[in-house]
């Protein structure tokens, strides 16, 4: 395992600070830094078994995948799924156990008075911001009952305070039980915030920090919070690229494999879909990888899985309110994106759409690469781009990136890195397409190389 210097700093901070938080943007290496820190600590103290609490997709795939990639000698057991599956995952012997936030109340109740975990890692810890002593998030309150039985705790987040300083108290409580920011949320807000009436009812108020609040709060938590400014460690003239690999669910995998091997498949509706040649088969496989397969020439499609939508939801959550530009290629993709994320807006011919995006009024903008031609300025609206799927057209993809790319960011006066996330299906045509991106090869060259590899494996 070779870490970047900033990731080494993060790992050392975890090792030196038994209960801490890391504020590192998505793609900055929070997972690998944490794994490296725990693996090193294991030689001098008991840090395993560790419990990783994360959004479902992250608990199910990301952490097991990262462990397999970086530290394969460690074992992982997900505690997710049905009650029987969760019990089996918990009963297995492992170094790390992963579960989603929704399962925390069940886990705490199931274990009763026992709590075997030496370390708790809360990935996307902003989900704990709703903690209150007498009310608030049920999941956060359940975890608060047991979290301090673990000698070590690591909170991981891309943005610790997405909605302002008020979000910090719940997250920091898991670090120090209120020593730095107050034993209760009321004590915290009474000291550093004032209530501003924003509506006709007494409850319609907004908490605004006093002018001195930010510096005082930062000074109090500085010793337990590691914050990473990517500008200090990266060449922001180049985008930060993050590959998000999702596993196709079993049914989707079966459909994909059948289409790839036999050039046809049968869906749950008993509809048969056939690829008349290799080029069509490639497009059909890309459709399955994205989650929906066209069933006729009139544009009808059948949904196969939502794994990429779940992954995009994690990207949006970790962006913590920062606008996200989402590139899609298929009309079926756009329909599903709009259904899942009604707060999103599709790029259209109305100039007000671009104006609203650049003014920060659109949290999500869906854009097709063909509509991202030369001269389109989107850099004022944000610096996060996510490709929901991939295709062979390198020029169009480059055009989308250029809309918010480093050059335009600099020209607009923004000193910030550009984050590009690719959501791809593992062991699929998605990975073949990305090989072409990396190697700048022709479609034919990549397909021929992939074919040779397949023939070699099967021989």
C-alpha angles and dihedrals in degrees: 000000000000116000129194114248092255090052090051088053090051092049092049091049090055091049093050096042112055093195115032150130130236120208104195125148120247109280092027095108105259093149098047092044091053093046092049092049094050093044090054094045091052089076093062107026143014107270095148139117091049127185118217115198113195144140111296099259092045092049093045101045118359100060096042090047094049092048091050090049101045108019109020092167089071120082126223130198119187116216097204140111127043123002090261092049092049092050091049091049092050092047093054119097111245145142094231130030119196127200138161125251093250090063097053096093090050093047094050092047093044093052092047110186093350122094112172099177118111092188133032119199116192107198113200088013092186084088085074095055090097093069114131128169095239103015142007132082115014091208093051093048091050092051092045089061092063109017094093092057085073112079091214132048130176122187115198125196140151093217117016094196109030094161097033138281092312089078093064102073099069093047095046092048088072089056102049110358091248100309094131105032103025138287092259136031089241091056089050096050094041091057102043108020141058126208117243119195110234101165144028096264123077091240093055097095137129124215112231123186120236117246091258096045102088096054093044093049093046091050091051096051100034094101094057102035123076110200121188123202104199090207089069094056108028138061097245090197085081125056121249104241120205123185113208108195116197126192116233111240113249096261092046091048091053091050091047094049092048092051092046095048103032102023092234139067142183120231130211089265087059089246111147119219120194132190111216095200143002094271092054090046090056091053092047091052090051089052093051090048089055093048109256133071125208110235101189143009093262093074099260113148139181123222113237104173143347099214094118092047089053090051092050090050088058090051090051093047093050091048084065098209098327111130117261125206110211121198117205133176108194131060087227088057092053093048092052093043092053092047093050097040109033089171088070126095126209117228109254140164093275108108089209089071092065090042092053092047093050090047091057093246096123117067091191131027120186113207133180114218091234090061093052098082130156117303098024107136115204100144095104091062098059151308103243121097125178125190108212089194140355136235139179100265105103095176094056091046091051089051092055091050091048091057090073098011129138094266093055092043090055093044089053091051098253117142097199138110123250116235119208119188123192115198106204135168114241118244092012143109087274090075092048091053091050090053087063090052092053096044098034088228130155122262091248094052093052094045092049092049091049091048091052090049091051092049091048093051093048095045 
